[in-house]
Each structure stands twice: as structure tokens, then as C-alpha cells.
Amino acid sequence: MIKRVALTLSVVFIILTLTGAIYVLTNGGKANAGYACIPMVFTLISLSVYRKYKQSEKS
């Protein structure tokens, strides 16, 4: 259950990261880079949770 939620959240945050990066680039860099960086941090967190639970199932 937690593994599936973590994977879903990581996909959502990847999409948010890409849209934030596109937003920053279309504004010529005048927009805050946090629009892309903050979702990226949450993506890394959720992917690490997913890997942790995936690895614990194998053991």
C-alpha cells in the first residue's frame, strides 16, 4: 500500500517539476526557480521511500 502511494506521489511530483521548469524557462528565468526545485525534492523523497519498501519486500 505504501509502496503504491509513494510511486504515485513521485509521478505527480515529476510532472510538477517538469511544469515548473517549463514555467521558469518560458518566463526567461525571471520566475523563481523554486517552482521546479521544491517538487524535485519531494520527488526524491518519495522515490527513496518507494525504493525502501520495494527492497524490504524482497528480503
Order of alpha helices (4+ residues) and beta strands (2+ residues): alpha-alpha
